[in-house]
Amino acid sequence: MTTTAPPIPAAPHPLKARTVMFCLLAGCLAGTGFGLSMPVLAFSLETMGASGTVIGLNATVGALSTLVTAPLIPRLMQRMPPRRILMAALLFTAACFPLFQALPNIPLWFVLRFVMGMGLTVLFVASETWLNQIATPRDRGRLIAFYATALGIGFALGGALPSLVGVEGWRPFLTGSAIFAVASLPLMMRALDPEKPDAHAASWGAIMDLIRQAPVVTMAALCFGAVEMSLFTFLPLYGDGVGLGPQGGALLLSAAAIGAVGMPPILGWFADRGFGRALLFAAALGTAIGFAGCLVFAHIPWLLYASAFFGGGMALSMYTLGLTDLGSRFTGSAVVTANAVFVTLYGLGSLVGPGVSGVMRDQIGLVGVPLALCGFGGLYALVILARGLRRNPVQTS
């Protein structure tokens, strides 16, 4: 009697580890760019006399650039390898930072915010798509968790930088420019080139198809976009307003970003064991509870920081759990479509969120900021409850 030896797993491509590191670096830098620019621009606009509504609208311009740019990235990735795209995005963003200080004009800053948002969107979407393309069913969940952690580290670093370099003058803008320029150097090395994605991966037809197939999961991106952009735009101002000062407000944002580093891997571990939809509900409800704590404990600093930590961690967990769910239910080229559409919906949420938060801040005062953040998470939790825990079957290309 003869036995057949078990198949030997294929060895990973020798460039895969380097490629993963490039994707994680790009994700971290995208987070750094968002984390640094949002509080610095919000404080600068407030100093220039802008109202909360104008500050919120300026943030939505950055989100609009995500909404416009994300569907175009699959076409861009057909023409250029991801490594070159990321290098170009890093250098482009590095060039944008100093222009804000050189051109201190509120209407012009709307244009600059849109243009720099394009660079950050390319960095974010291309790296995330590249990582999803080289991932396998065996390591996809782990790689997405690592990417979320890298993104959270970037948010934390970007949010902490204003407390180190300040929010006024040239220093924050030149610091951002230098970080992005230097970070482009490692991408000069070779990396693993994936298959070219479908050029129509993020068409509006694909967006509607995906929403119909997985409405609850795709809404995770929509909700996270609204929370994240509102968080980075207004939470530092909220911290300043309740007595923490500008640097304390920036540290409050860092607390939320640090929570985003630690919580997604923990919830991801449970998601691998079959609790995905229930965890999405827990993350949405936790987001609402965390930012409700920011309102209740506004004048108890350590509890205020703890609430921001919890709310920020749960908010990013919504995005991570949704993306992991998509990766497990879609295969082949459908993964690329799902990823591009997911980020497009994130951009749509980012477009709406700051405007809502800014209006609430103007109409009911400082409390409007945590109330808006709490409301976004609470509404998504209600949607999950209304839809139940049903899950659609795996889709293939």
N, C-alpha and C positions, 0 to 999 in steps of 0.2 A: 504494500500500500504506500503510495507516495503522497506527500503533502506539498501544498503550494505555499511558498514563502510569502508573507504579507508584503504588499508593495511598499517600496521605499519612498517616502515623501520626497518630492522634488526639492532640491536645494534652492533656497531663495537666491534671487539674482544678486550678484556681488555689489551692484550699485543701489539695491533697494534701501539698505540702511541709510546711505547718504541721502537718497531721495526723500525718505521719511524725515530726516533731519532738516532738509531744505523746507519741506512743507510746514514742519513745526516752527521753524524760524520765521517763515513768512506769516504764519498765523499769529505768533507772538508779536511780531512787528505791526500787524494790522491792529491788534488790540492796543498796542502802545500808541499808535497813531490816533485811534479813536479816544483812548483814555487821556492823552495829553491835550489834544486839540479841543475837546468839548469843554472842559472847565476853563482853559485859558481863554478861548473865544467867548465863552459866556461872561466871565469876569470882565474881559476887555470891552465887550459890547455894553455891559452895564455901566462901566466907567465912561463910555462914550455917550451915555444918556439913553440907551435903548430900553424899551419897556419889556416886561416879561413876554408879551405876545410877540414882539419883534425878535427877541432871543430865541423863542420857540420856533418861529418861522425860519430863522436862519438855520437852526438845526435840521428842520425838515428839508431844507435845500440839500444838505448833505445826504439825507435819506432819499431824496428824489434822484440824486445822482446814482445811488445804489439801484433804485428801481429801473432807471434808464439803462445803466451799464450792464447789470447782471445778465439780461437776456442776450447781450452781444458777445459775451465771453466765450461760449462754445464756438462761435465763428472765428474769434481771435485765436483760439487754441487749435483750430484747423490749419491756420497759416503759420503759426510759430510754436516752437516747443515751449512747454511751461517754464523751463528755467530762464529762458530769455524774456518771457513775459514778466516774470517776477522781478528780474533785474531792472527792466524798464520801469515797472511800477514803483520800485524803491527809489530810483533816481528821480523819477517824475515827482513823487511826493516830497523828496528832499528839496527839490527846487521850489515847491509851492510854499513851504513853511515861512521863509523869510518875507514873502510877498505881503503877508498880512500886516506885519509891522512897517514895511516900506510904504504901504498904501492904506493909511488909517481912515477909511471911508466906509460908512455902514452899507450903502447900496452896493459898492464894489465888493464888499466882503461876501455878499450873497453869491456873486459870480465866482470868487475865489473858493468859497466853501463847496460849491458844486464841482469845480475843477479838481480840487484836491480830493473830494469824495470819490471821484472817478478812479484816481490812483489807488486809494485805499480799498475800493470795491474790487478792483482787478486783483490786488494782492490777496484779499480775503477769499474771493470766489475761486480764483485759479488754483490757489494752494489747496483749498478744501476739495475741489474737484479732482486735482492731481492725486491727492491722498486716497480718495475713494476709488479712483481708477486702478491704483496699484495694490489696493487692499484685497484680501481674499476673505471668504466666509469665516475662515479660522481666526483671522486677526482683525477683522473690520471693527468690531466693537471696541477692542483695546486701542486701536489706532485713533478712532474717533474720540475716545476718552482722553488720550494723550493730546490730541489736537485741542480739545476743549480746555484742558489744563494749560497748554501753551497760550491759548487765547486769553484765558483768565489771568495768567502771569503778566501778559502784555497789558491788559487793562489795569492791573494793580501797579505795574511800573509806570505806565502813563499817568495814572491818577496820582501817584506819589511824587512824580517829578515836579509839579508846581510847588509842592511844599519844600523842595530843595532849591529850585532855581527861581521861584517866584512866578507871578502871573503878569508882571508888568515889564515893559521894555523889550529889548532884543533877546534876552537870555532864553526864555522858553522856546522861542521860535528857532533860534540858532541851534539849541540843543536838539530839538526834533529833527532839524535838517541834518545835523552831523550823524545822529543815530542811524537814519535811513541810508545815508550815503555810505557809511562804513559797512553796514549790513549787506550791501550789495556785493561786496568782495567775495565771500565764500561761494556765491552762485556762479563764479567763473569756472568752477570745477564741473566735470562731467556728472550726469545724473541719468536716471532711468526714464526713457521717453515712453509714455503710454500710447495706446491707440488713440487716434483722433476721434473726438466726440462728434455726435450728430449735430450738424450746424443748426438744426431747428429744435435743439433740446429744450430751449426755454421760450418757445413761441407762446403767444397767448392761448392758442388752442391746446398746447401741452399743459399750460397752467390750469385751465379749466378741467381737462381730463383728470389731472392728478388730484385736484380738489374734490371731484366727484368720487374718485376711487378711495381717497384717504382724507376725508374732511377734518377729522379730529387731529390727526397727526400734523397735517400741513398748517393748521391753525396755531400749532406750537411756535412755528417760525413767525407768524403774524404777531402773536402776543409778545414773544421775546423781543421782536424789533421795537414794538411800542414801549415796552418797559425799559429796554437798554438805552435807547436814544433819549428818552425822558430822564432816565437816571443820570446819565453822564452830562446832560445839559443842565438839570435843575437841582440835583442833590447837593452839589457843592454850594450853591446859592442858598439852599435850605439850611445847610449846616451853618453857614455864615449868619443867616438871619436869626437862628435860635441861640446865637452867642458863641459859636465855636471859632469865629473869625475866618478869613479867607483860607489860611493854611489848614485850619481845622476842618473846614468844609471840604478841602481837597483830600484830607485824610479820611473823611467819612466816605468819600467815593472809593478810596483805596480799600476801606474795610469791606465794601460791597464787592469789589473786584477780588479781594483775597478769598472771600467766600466762594466766588466763582471758580477759584483754583481748586479748592478742596472738596466741594460737594459733588460735582459731576462724576468723578471716578467712583465714589461710594454708591451713588444711585445707579451708575452703569453696571456695577457688580451685581446688584439685585436684578437689573433689567436682563442680564444674561441668563438669569434663572427663571424667566417667564413672568415677570410682574410689570411688563412695560406700560400697559394702559393705566393700571392702578398707580404706578409711579408718576405718570404724567399728571394724573389728578392730584397726587400728593405734592408735586412740584408747583403746580398752579396755585393750590391752596396755600402752600408754604410761602409763595411769593406774596400773596395777599396778607398773610399773617405777619411776615417780616416787615413789610412797609407800613402796616398798621401800627407795629411797634415803634417805628420811627416817629409816628405822630404821638403815640401815648407817652413815650419816654424822651420827648424832645429836650427836656431840661435835666435829664440824668445821663451825662455823657457816655459812661461805659455801657449802659443798656441801649443807648442810641446807636453806638458803634456796633454792638452785638446784633441789633435788629437789622442794620444795614448789611452786615456780614451774612446773616441768614437769608434775607430777602434776595441779595445779589446771587448767592449760591444756588438758591432754588430757581431763580429766573434763568440762569444759564443752563441749569439742568433740564429745563423744558426744551431748550433748543437741542441739547445733546441727546436726550431721550427720543425726541422726534426724529432726528437724523439717523439714529441707530435703528429705530423702527422702520424707517424707509429703506435703509440698507438691507434689512432682513426680509422685507417683503418684495422688493424689486431686484431683478437680476439683469445681467447683460447691459446693453446700452440704456435700458430703462433706469439704471442707477444714476447715470450721468444726467438724464432728463430730470429725475426726481431731485437731485442735488441742486441743479440750476434753478428749478422752479421753487425749491425750498428757500433759497437765498433771495429770489425775487419777492416772495411773500414776506420774508424778513424785511426787505427794503420797503415794502408797502406799509408794514407796521411801523417802521422807523419814520416813515413820512407822516403818518397820522398822529403818533404818540406825542411828540413834543408840542405840536399845535394844541392838542387837547390839554396837556399839562400846563402850557403857557397861559391859555385862556383861564383855566381854573385858578392858577396862581394870581392872575390879575383880578379875577372876580371875587374870590373868597380869601385871598391872602396866602401866606406861607403854607397853611394847612392843605392848600390845593395840590401841592406837590406829592406828599405821601398818599393823599386820598386818590389821586389819579393812578399812581403806581399800584396801590391796593386794588383799585377798581379793575385794572387790566387783568391782574391775576385772578381776581374773584369771578369776573365774567367768563374767563376761559374755563375755570373749574366748573362753573354751571353748565357750560356747553358740553364738557366731558360727561357730566352726570346725565344730561339730557340725552346724549347719544349712547350712553351705556358703554360696556367694555367689549363690544363686538369688534372683530378685526377682519379686514379684507384679505383674500388670498394673495399669495406671491404673484407678482407680475413679471413677465419675462420680455426680453426684446423680441 
